[in-house]
Amino acid sequence: MRFQTVRYRVTLTGLAVITSSLLLWGCGGGGGGSLGGPTPGGVTQTITSAGGSMNVTQGKATYTFNFPAGAVSGPTQVTITPLDANSIPSFTKAAGLSRFTPNAGNQYVGAFKLAVGTAGFTQFAQPVSIGATGLSGFPAGTSLNLATFQSSGGSNGQWVDIGTFLVGTNGGLTQQPPSAALPGVTLPSTLLIYKPAPGTSTAYANYGVAILADEQGGKKGLQIVQFIQNNAYLTSPVVTNLPVANAYDLDGQALTPDGSQGVLVDGGNTVRFFSGVQLGNPTVSSNTLDISNYGGDGDSIAIMPNGDTAVVSGDSSSQLLVVSGIVSGNPVTAGTIPIPSNRDGVVISNDGKVLLARGGTGLTVFSIAPASGGGYTFTQTADLAALGAQGMEDGRDGMAISPVDSSRAVVIGNSNSQFTASLIVGLPNSPSVRSVHLNAPASMSLTSRRVVRPERHGSRLALSGVSALNAVAISPDGKLAVVGADVGLILLSGVDTGNLAQVGSIYSPSFTVGGQSYNLGSITTLGFTLDGKYVVVGAQQPSAQNGTVLLIPVSASGFGTPFAQVNGVSIPANDQILIH
């Protein structure tokens, strides 16, 4: 077929899409002390294996560095020196890496040199967390990033995000729990706290929540399951319902990396907007967008990392809809993207470079790029007819893009059989899928039995013992995939190597609801926690409207005993759970 390029322009001042490892070239702004070098107030203290804390003043704010028990093995001398905006390192751009230019909208908040004077010390065994009081100039709900300077010798180096913060009331600052992508402070280094330019950060804050839309009639609206509090996992997660007025058949939802902006679409052809998830008190906007002219049934929605642009499937046979102006609170239809036929499911990669749209007749791949003057171009690069959905629709439609490598995706089911899992590599410009039997050598082609380079191909994996595959998610490190089936969970390895392999057997533990015992099944939606330690599973047991959410430990070797459980949750029929 003929490939098409769709271009539209939206005024998005100062926006840029960058990789998940956020890199800085200097930082504009001031604050935190006079320019010219270290600011007054450096402190030195001995930290023991029992842990401890150190307070450092910079400007009007007091920063507290918390060393948990076990962070060091014995008495360790630690020095923390505040640094002003003019003395933090810059770096020479490395090949292929993104960077910010000075005064590109990134705002300096504070910086510190964390040094250890104890001989032989290598790293902290437990992440050091940072909090603050008295921080001024930032309203409650503002998201800030924590970066560390990684030197490559001489004057070269790069700033890499390792954490996120949330500004609370009265100038309080709280660091979010570590995740696979943002491990926190584990090494002595130069640290920077900054406010990223609007729409530039792809650092996913870990709030310890799962969001499920009530697709079974919409009466519960958005159900927010809180499974982390005070940096600890809860064995009994807390559920809060966020009503969505006059909504039903909530088929798709999406959330920005900082958790500040959310979108959802319902079967009434309406796009709705919510915000404040990061505050723990989300609200639904009174603004709505009628998309009746773009299809007959809102099926799915995906949001760009900048939070201002979303792509919507309205069940049209010819087009997807682009919505912009979300951050400003004035959402508008901003263009359309031609599609070969109905594409009920859409997903966008974490780095905002790949769009996948799937329906019964195929899976369509688009490359995303910033357009000159604002907005984005969506260029169709492939239409994979063999990967059409079978027995699924809406939401993510059986698709997952690797969080750390947008060139790879796992798709469950295809046009010939719903009992397969496929790995696509080479996205977006040169997608490739290869078929192998589960028990065949991973390096052998079925068609020719010649040795091939596995990293250049995908793998299709035939699964046994299941009657339906409903959901798939890829681990935060991009190595594993978990598939939700009618009879339990299936763990796959090799997402990063190009050779899918099933790990162990189908996992179906027992759990109890209301005195009745169930073996885990009817799994229609799932996702990984951001630290990669658990899979959050939505099971339509005892029923779809009265379902169960489980937190199940997962590792490269398999699943563990369920850690947490919450009952009475309406579980959507399609895969759309959000983990943040």
C-alpha positions as CSV (number, residue, x, y, z in Angstrom):
1,M,0.0,0.0,0.0
2,R,1.1,3.6,-0.3
3,F,2.6,5.1,2.8
4,Q,1.3,8.5,3.9
5,T,2.7,11.3,5.9
6,V,0.3,13.3,8.0
7,R,1.4,16.7,9.2
8,Y,-0.4,19.1,11.4
9,R,0.8,22.0,13.5
10,V,-0.2,23.1,17.0
11,T,1.5,25.9,18.9
12,L,3.4,24.2,21.7
13,T,5.8,26.7,23.0
14,G,9.2,25.4,24.1
15,L,8.3,21.7,23.9
16,A,10.7,18.9,22.9
17,V,10.5,15.2,23.2
18,I,13.6,13.6,24.6
19,T,14.8,10.2,25.7
20,S,14.0,8.7,29.1
21,S,17.5,9.5,30.3
22,L,17.1,13.3,30.5
23,L,20.3,15.2,29.6
24,L,21.0,18.8,30.5
25,W,23.3,21.4,29.0
26,G,23.6,23.8,31.9
27,C,20.5,25.2,33.5
28,G,19.0,28.7,33.4
29,G,17.6,30.5,36.4
30,G,19.1,31.2,39.7
31,G,18.3,30.8,43.4
32,G,19.9,28.7,46.1
33,G,22.7,31.1,46.8
34,S,25.1,33.6,45.1
35,L,26.7,32.7,41.9
36,G,30.3,31.7,41.6
37,G,30.8,28.3,43.3
38,P,29.9,26.4,46.4
39,T,27.4,28.1,48.6
40,P,27.8,28.4,52.3
41,G,26.5,25.6,54.6
42,G,28.4,22.5,53.6
43,V,28.3,19.8,56.3
44,T,30.3,16.7,57.2
45,Q,28.9,13.9,59.3
46,T,29.6,10.2,60.0
47,I,26.8,7.9,59.0
48,T,26.6,4.4,60.6
49,S,24.9,1.2,59.5
50,A,21.9,2.2,61.5
51,G,21.3,5.1,59.1
52,G,20.9,8.8,59.8
53,S,20.1,12.1,58.2
54,M,22.0,15.3,57.3
55,N,20.5,18.8,56.9
56,V,21.9,21.3,54.4
57,T,20.6,24.9,53.9
58,Q,20.6,26.5,50.5
59,G,18.8,29.8,50.1
60,K,15.6,29.7,52.1
61,A,15.2,25.9,51.9
62,T,16.5,23.2,54.2
63,Y,17.3,20.0,52.4
64,T,17.4,16.7,54.4
65,F,19.4,13.8,53.0
66,N,18.1,10.6,54.5
67,F,20.4,7.5,54.8
68,P,18.3,4.4,55.5
69,A,19.5,1.6,57.7
70,G,22.0,-0.6,55.8
71,A,22.9,2.2,53.3
72,V,26.5,1.9,54.6
73,S,28.1,-1.1,56.3
74,G,30.0,0.8,58.9
75,P,30.9,4.3,60.0
76,T,31.2,6.4,56.8
77,Q,32.2,10.1,56.6
78,V,29.8,12.0,54.3
79,T,30.2,15.6,53.1
80,I,27.4,17.5,51.4
81,T,28.3,20.8,49.8
82,P,25.6,23.0,48.2
83,L,26.4,24.3,44.7
84,D,25.0,27.3,43.0
85,A,23.6,27.4,39.4
86,N,26.8,28.8,37.9
87,S,29.1,26.1,39.3
88,I,27.4,22.9,38.3
89,P,29.0,21.0,35.4
90,S,28.1,21.4,31.7
91,F,29.1,18.8,29.2
92,T,30.1,18.2,25.6
93,K,27.3,16.6,23.6
94,A,28.0,12.9,23.0
95,A,27.0,11.2,19.7
96,G,23.3,10.4,19.5
97,L,22.4,12.0,22.8
98,S,19.9,14.8,23.3
99,R,20.7,17.9,25.3
100,F,19.2,21.1,26.4
101,T,20.7,24.5,25.6
102,P,21.2,27.1,28.2
103,N,18.0,28.9,29.3
104,A,15.8,26.4,27.4
105,G,13.2,26.6,30.0
106,N,14.9,24.3,32.6
107,Q,14.9,26.0,36.0
108,Y,17.6,25.4,38.6
109,V,16.3,24.6,42.0
110,G,19.3,23.3,44.0
111,A,22.5,21.4,43.5
112,F,24.9,19.5,45.8
113,K,28.2,17.7,45.8
114,L,27.8,14.4,47.8
115,A,31.2,13.0,48.7
116,V,32.3,10.1,50.9
117,G,35.7,10.4,52.7
118,T,35.9,6.8,53.9
119,A,38.5,4.8,52.0
120,G,37.3,1.9,49.9
121,F,33.7,3.1,49.7
122,T,32.0,2.3,46.4
123,Q,28.2,2.9,46.7
124,F,25.3,3.1,49.0
125,A,23.6,-0.3,49.5
126,Q,20.2,1.4,49.9
127,P,19.2,4.6,48.0
128,V,19.6,7.9,49.8
129,S,16.5,10.0,49.6
130,I,16.2,13.8,49.7
131,G,13.4,16.0,51.1
132,A,13.1,19.7,51.8
133,T,11.2,22.3,53.6
134,G,10.9,26.0,53.0
135,L,11.2,25.8,49.2
136,S,9.6,28.8,47.6
137,G,8.4,29.7,44.2
138,F,6.7,26.4,43.2
139,P,3.0,25.7,43.8
140,A,1.8,22.5,45.3
141,G,1.7,19.7,42.8
142,T,4.8,20.8,40.8
143,S,7.0,17.9,39.6
144,L,10.8,18.4,39.9
145,N,13.5,16.1,38.7
146,L,16.7,14.9,40.3
147,A,19.7,14.3,38.0
148,T,23.3,13.1,38.6
149,F,26.3,14.2,36.7
150,Q,28.1,11.2,35.0
151,S,31.6,12.3,33.9
152,S,33.2,10.6,31.0
153,G,36.6,12.2,31.6
154,G,38.0,15.7,31.1
155,S,35.2,18.2,30.6
156,N,32.8,15.7,29.0
157,G,29.9,14.2,30.8
158,Q,26.1,14.1,31.0
159,W,23.3,14.8,33.4
160,V,21.1,11.7,33.8
161,D,17.7,11.7,35.7
162,I,17.7,9.4,38.7
163,G,14.6,10.6,40.6
164,T,11.5,12.8,40.8
165,F,10.1,15.1,43.4
166,L,6.7,16.4,44.3
167,V,6.2,19.9,45.8
168,G,3.7,19.8,48.6
169,T,2.1,22.5,50.7
170,N,4.2,25.1,52.6
171,G,7.3,24.5,50.4
172,G,7.7,20.8,51.3
173,L,9.5,18.6,48.9
174,T,9.1,14.8,48.8
175,Q,11.1,12.4,46.6
176,Q,9.1,9.6,45.0
177,P,10.0,6.0,45.6
178,P,12.8,4.5,43.4
179,S,12.0,2.8,40.1
180,A,13.9,0.7,37.6
181,A,14.5,3.8,35.4
182,L,15.0,6.2,38.3
183,P,17.0,4.3,41.0
184,G,17.7,7.4,43.3
185,V,21.0,8.3,44.8
186,T,23.2,5.3,45.1
187,L,26.6,6.8,44.3
188,P,28.6,9.8,45.6
189,S,28.2,12.4,42.9
190,T,27.1,15.9,41.9
191,L,23.3,16.2,42.2
192,L,20.9,18.6,40.6
193,I,17.3,19.3,41.4
194,Y,15.6,21.2,38.6
195,K,12.2,21.9,37.1
196,P,12.2,20.6,33.5
197,A,11.0,22.8,30.7
198,P,7.3,22.1,30.1
199,G,6.7,18.9,28.1
200,T,10.3,17.8,27.9
201,S,10.6,15.2,30.7
202,T,9.9,11.6,30.1
203,A,10.9,10.6,33.6
204,Y,8.0,8.6,35.0
205,A,7.3,9.4,38.6
206,N,6.5,6.5,40.8
207,Y,3.4,7.3,42.8
208,G,2.5,3.7,43.6
209,V,-1.0,3.8,42.1
210,A,-2.9,1.8,39.5
211,I,-5.8,3.4,37.7
212,L,-8.6,1.3,36.2
213,A,-11.6,2.8,34.3
214,D,-15.0,1.3,35.1
215,E,-15.8,0.0,31.6
216,Q,-18.7,-2.0,33.0
217,G,-21.2,0.9,33.0
218,G,-19.0,3.7,34.3
219,K,-20.7,4.1,37.7
220,K,-17.3,4.0,39.5
221,G,-15.6,6.2,37.0
222,L,-11.8,6.0,37.5
223,Q,-10.8,3.6,40.3
224,I,-7.4,4.6,41.8
225,V,-5.7,1.8,43.7
226,Q,-3.0,3.1,46.0
227,F,-0.5,0.3,46.7
228,I,2.5,2.2,48.0
229,Q,2.4,4.6,51.0
230,N,5.4,6.1,52.8
231,N,7.7,4.2,50.4
232,A,6.3,0.8,51.5
233,Y,4.0,-1.6,49.6
234,L,0.6,-2.2,51.2
235,T,-0.7,-5.7,51.7
236,S,-4.2,-4.1,51.6
237,P,-4.2,-1.4,48.9
238,V,-6.7,1.5,49.2
239,V,-9.2,2.2,46.4
240,T,-10.6,5.6,45.7
241,N,-13.3,6.2,43.0
242,L,-13.2,9.3,40.9
243,P,-16.7,9.8,39.3
244,V,-16.9,10.8,35.7
245,A,-20.3,12.4,35.1
246,N,-22.5,11.0,32.3
247,A,-19.8,8.6,31.1
248,Y,-20.1,4.9,30.2
249,D,-18.1,2.3,28.4
250,L,-14.8,3.8,29.4
251,D,-12.6,2.1,26.8
252,G,-9.3,4.0,27.0
253,Q,-7.2,6.2,29.3
254,A,-3.7,7.6,29.4
255,L,-1.5,9.7,31.8
256,T,1.6,11.9,31.4
257,P,4.9,10.8,32.9
258,D,4.6,13.3,35.8
259,G,1.0,12.2,36.5
260,S,-0.4,15.7,36.1
261,Q,-2.5,15.3,33.0
262,G,-4.8,12.4,32.1
263,V,-7.2,11.7,29.3
264,L,-9.9,9.1,28.7
265,V,-12.4,8.3,26.0
266,D,-15.8,6.6,26.3
267,G,-18.3,4.9,24.1
268,G,-20.4,8.0,23.8
269,N,-17.7,9.5,21.5
270,T,-16.5,11.9,24.2
271,V,-12.9,12.6,25.2
272,R,-12.6,13.7,28.9
273,F,-9.7,15.1,30.9
274,F,-8.5,14.7,34.5
275,S,-5.6,16.0,36.5
276,G,-4.0,15.9,39.9
277,V,-3.1,12.2,40.2
278,Q,0.3,13.3,41.5
279,L,-1.5,15.1,44.4
280,G,-3.5,12.1,45.5
281,N,-6.7,14.1,44.9
282,P,-7.5,14.0,41.2
283,T,-10.3,15.9,39.6
284,V,-12.2,15.5,36.3
285,S,-12.3,18.6,34.2
286,S,-15.7,20.0,33.1
287,N,-14.2,20.3,29.6
288,T,-15.2,17.6,27.1
289,L,-14.5,17.0,23.5
290,D,-17.2,15.5,21.2
291,I,-15.5,13.3,18.6
292,S,-18.7,12.0,16.9
293,N,-17.4,13.2,13.6
294,Y,-14.4,10.9,13.9
295,G,-16.1,7.6,14.5
296,G,-19.0,5.9,16.2
297,D,-17.5,4.6,19.4
298,G,-14.5,5.9,21.4
299,D,-12.2,2.9,21.6
300,S,-8.7,4.0,22.9
301,I,-6.5,6.9,23.6
302,A,-2.7,7.5,24.0
303,I,-0.9,10.6,25.1
304,M,2.4,12.1,24.1
305,P,5.0,12.6,26.9
306,N,4.5,16.4,26.7
307,G,0.9,15.9,27.9
308,D,-0.5,18.4,25.5
309,T,-1.2,16.0,22.6
310,A,-3.2,12.8,22.4
311,V,-4.2,10.3,19.6
312,V,-7.7,8.9,19.8
313,S,-9.3,5.9,18.1
314,G,-13.0,6.7,17.6
315,D,-13.8,3.4,15.8
316,S,-13.5,5.1,12.4
317,S,-12.6,3.0,9.4
318,S,-10.4,5.7,7.9
319,Q,-8.8,7.9,10.5
320,L,-7.4,8.5,14.0
321,L,-8.0,11.8,15.7
322,V,-5.3,14.1,17.1
323,V,-6.2,16.3,20.1
324,S,-4.1,19.1,21.4
325,G,-4.3,21.9,24.0
326,I,-4.7,19.5,26.9
327,V,-2.3,21.3,29.2
328,S,-3.8,24.7,28.6
329,G,-7.3,23.4,29.4
330,N,-8.5,24.2,25.9
331,P,-8.5,20.9,24.1
332,V,-9.2,21.0,20.4
333,T,-9.2,18.6,17.5
334,A,-5.9,19.3,15.7
335,G,-5.8,16.9,12.8
336,T,-6.4,13.3,11.7
337,I,-4.1,10.4,10.8
338,P,-5.2,8.1,7.9
339,I,-5.5,4.4,8.6
340,P,-6.1,1.4,6.3
341,S,-9.2,0.3,8.2
342,N,-10.6,0.2,11.8
343,R,-7.8,0.4,14.4
344,D,-9.4,0.0,17.8
345,G,-6.3,0.1,19.9
346,V,-3.5,2.7,20.0
347,V,-0.3,2.9,22.0
348,I,2.5,5.5,22.0
349,S,6.1,4.8,23.2
350,N,7.5,6.4,26.3
351,D,9.9,8.5,24.3
352,G,7.1,9.7,22.0
353,K,8.7,8.3,18.8
354,V,6.4,5.4,17.9
355,L,2.7,5.0,17.5
356,L,1.1,1.5,17.0
357,A,-2.5,1.3,15.9
358,R,-4.2,-2.2,15.7
359,G,-7.4,-3.6,14.5
360,G,-8.8,-6.8,13.0
361,T,-7.1,-6.4,9.6
362,G,-3.6,-5.5,10.8
363,L,-1.2,-3.5,13.0
364,T,-0.1,-0.1,11.5
365,V,3.2,1.4,12.5
366,F,3.8,5.2,12.6
367,S,7.0,7.2,13.2
368,I,6.4,10.3,15.2
369,A,8.6,13.4,14.8
370,P,8.3,17.1,15.9
371,A,6.9,19.3,13.2
372,S,8.6,22.6,12.4
373,G,6.5,25.3,14.1
374,G,5.0,23.0,16.6
375,G,3.0,19.8,16.7
376,Y,4.0,16.4,15.3
377,T,4.1,14.5,12.1
378,F,2.9,10.9,12.0
379,T,4.4,8.9,9.1
380,Q,3.1,5.5,8.4
381,T,6.0,3.1,7.9
382,A,4.3,-0.3,7.8
383,D,1.1,-2.1,8.0
384,L,1.5,-5.6,9.3
385,A,-1.6,-7.6,8.2
386,A,-0.4,-10.8,9.9
387,L,-0.7,-9.1,13.3
388,G,-4.3,-8.1,13.1
389,A,-6.2,-8.6,16.4
390,Q,-8.3,-11.6,17.0
391,G,-10.8,-11.7,19.8
392,M,-9.7,-8.4,21.3
393,E,-10.5,-4.7,20.8
394,D,-10.2,-1.3,22.4
395,G,-7.7,-0.1,25.0
396,R,-4.1,-1.3,24.2
397,D,-5.5,-4.1,22.1
398,G,-2.9,-6.7,23.0
399,M,0.1,-4.4,22.4
400,A,3.0,-3.2,24.6
401,I,6.1,-1.2,23.6
402,S,9.3,-1.6,25.6
403,P,9.6,1.2,28.1
404,V,13.4,1.5,27.5
405,D,13.7,0.6,23.8
406,S,10.9,1.9,21.5
407,S,12.2,-0.2,18.6
408,R,10.7,-3.3,20.3
409,A,7.1,-4.3,21.1
410,V,5.3,-7.5,22.1
411,V,1.9,-8.2,20.6
412,I,-0.4,-11.1,21.6
413,G,-2.6,-12.9,19.1
414,N,-2.6,-12.4,15.3
415,S,-4.8,-12.8,12.3
416,N,-4.4,-16.6,12.2
417,S,-4.4,-17.5,15.9
418,Q,-5.1,-15.7,19.2
419,F,-2.7,-18.1,21.0
420,T,0.6,-16.5,20.0
421,A,2.9,-13.9,21.3
422,S,5.0,-11.9,18.8
423,L,8.0,-9.8,19.2
424,I,8.5,-6.9,16.8
425,V,11.9,-5.3,16.4
426,G,13.2,-2.5,14.2
427,L,10.4,-0.1,15.0
428,P,9.3,2.3,13.6
429,N,11.1,2.3,10.2
430,S,12.0,-1.3,9.7
431,P,9.7,-3.5,11.7
432,S,10.4,-7.3,11.5
433,V,8.7,-10.3,12.9
434,R,10.0,-13.9,12.8
435,S,8.1,-17.1,13.7
436,V,9.7,-19.9,15.8
437,H,8.3,-22.8,17.7
438,L,8.6,-22.6,21.5
439,N,10.8,-25.6,21.6
440,A,12.9,-24.8,18.5
441,P,16.4,-23.3,19.0
442,A,16.0,-19.5,19.2
443,S,18.6,-18.9,16.5
444,M,16.9,-21.1,13.9
445,S,14.4,-20.0,11.3
446,L,11.3,-22.1,10.8
447,T,11.3,-21.6,7.0
448,S,14.9,-22.3,6.2
449,R,16.4,-23.7,9.4
450,R,19.4,-21.4,8.8
451,V,21.1,-19.7,11.6
452,V,20.0,-16.0,11.7
453,R,20.9,-13.0,13.8
454,P,18.2,-13.0,16.5
455,E,18.6,-9.4,17.3
456,R,17.5,-8.5,13.8
457,H,14.3,-10.4,13.9
458,G,11.2,-10.8,16.0
459,S,9.9,-14.1,17.4
460,R,6.4,-15.5,17.4
461,L,5.9,-18.0,20.2
462,A,3.2,-20.6,20.2
463,L,1.6,-21.0,23.7
464,S,-0.2,-24.1,25.0
465,G,-2.8,-24.7,27.6
466,V,-4.7,-21.4,27.2
467,S,-8.0,-20.5,25.6
468,A,-7.6,-16.7,25.4
469,L,-4.8,-14.1,25.7
470,N,-6.1,-10.8,26.9
471,A,-3.3,-8.5,28.1
472,V,0.4,-8.0,27.8
473,A,3.0,-5.7,29.6
474,I,6.8,-5.4,29.3
475,S,9.0,-5.0,32.4
476,P,10.5,-1.6,33.1
477,D,14.0,-2.9,32.2
478,G,12.7,-4.1,28.8
479,K,13.7,-7.7,29.4
480,L,10.5,-9.6,30.4
481,A,6.9,-9.7,29.2
482,V,3.9,-10.9,31.1
483,V,0.8,-12.1,29.4
484,G,-2.6,-12.3,31.0
485,A,-4.7,-15.2,29.9
486,D,-8.0,-16.8,30.8
487,V,-6.2,-19.4,32.9
488,G,-3.4,-17.4,34.6
489,L,-0.2,-15.5,33.9
490,I,2.5,-16.4,31.4
491,L,6.1,-15.1,31.8
492,L,8.2,-14.5,28.7
493,S,12.0,-13.7,28.5
494,G,14.0,-12.4,25.6
495,V,12.3,-9.2,24.8
496,D,15.7,-7.5,24.8
497,T,17.6,-10.2,23.0
498,G,15.1,-10.9,20.2
499,N,14.3,-14.4,21.2
500,L,11.1,-15.0,23.2
501,A,11.0,-18.0,25.5
502,Q,8.4,-19.0,28.1
503,V,9.7,-19.1,31.6
504,G,8.2,-21.9,33.7
505,S,4.5,-23.0,33.4
506,I,1.3,-21.0,33.4
507,Y,0.9,-19.4,36.9
508,S,-2.5,-19.6,38.5
509,P,-2.4,-19.2,42.3
510,S,-5.4,-19.5,44.5
511,F,-7.0,-16.5,46.3
512,T,-10.1,-16.1,48.4
513,V,-12.9,-13.5,48.0
514,G,-15.9,-13.7,50.4
515,G,-15.0,-17.1,51.6
516,Q,-14.9,-18.5,48.1
517,S,-11.6,-19.8,46.6
518,Y,-10.5,-19.0,43.1
519,N,-7.6,-20.0,40.9
520,L,-6.3,-16.9,39.1
521,G,-7.8,-16.5,35.7
522,S,-10.0,-14.2,33.6
523,I,-7.1,-11.7,33.5
524,T,-8.1,-8.9,31.2
525,T,-5.6,-6.1,32.2
526,L,-2.2,-5.9,33.9
527,G,0.9,-3.9,34.3
528,F,4.3,-3.8,36.0
529,T,5.0,-1.6,39.0
530,L,7.7,0.9,38.0
531,D,10.4,-0.8,40.1
532,G,9.7,-4.0,38.2
533,K,9.1,-6.0,41.4
534,Y,5.4,-6.8,41.0
535,V,2.8,-7.3,38.3
536,V,-0.5,-5.6,39.1
537,V,-3.2,-8.0,37.8
538,G,-6.9,-7.2,37.2
539,A,-9.0,-10.4,37.2
540,Q,-12.7,-10.5,36.5
541,Q,-13.3,-12.8,39.5
542,P,-15.8,-13.2,41.1
543,S,-17.3,-11.0,38.3
544,A,-16.4,-8.2,36.0
545,Q,-18.1,-5.5,38.1
546,N,-16.9,-7.1,41.4
547,G,-13.3,-8.1,40.4
548,T,-10.0,-8.5,42.2
549,V,-6.7,-6.7,41.9
550,L,-3.6,-8.7,42.9
551,L,0.1,-7.7,43.3
552,I,2.2,-10.6,42.4
553,P,6.0,-10.7,42.7
554,V,7.9,-11.3,39.5
555,S,11.5,-11.9,38.5
556,A,13.4,-13.5,35.7
557,S,12.9,-16.9,37.2
558,G,9.1,-16.7,37.6
559,F,6.3,-15.5,39.8
560,G,6.0,-15.5,43.6
561,T,3.1,-15.8,46.1
562,P,0.6,-12.9,45.7
563,F,1.6,-10.1,48.1
564,A,-1.4,-7.9,48.1
565,Q,-5.1,-8.1,47.2
566,V,-8.0,-5.7,46.9
567,N,-11.6,-6.8,46.1
568,G,-14.7,-5.1,44.7
569,V,-13.0,-3.4,41.8
570,S,-14.7,-3.1,38.4
571,I,-12.3,-4.7,35.9
572,P,-12.4,-3.5,32.3
573,A,-12.8,-6.1,29.6
574,N,-9.9,-4.6,27.6
575,D,-6.3,-4.0,28.7
576,Q,-6.1,-0.3,29.9
577,I,-4.8,-0.3,33.4
578,L,-2.3,2.6,34.1
579,I,0.5,2.1,36.6
580,H,2.2,5.1,38.0
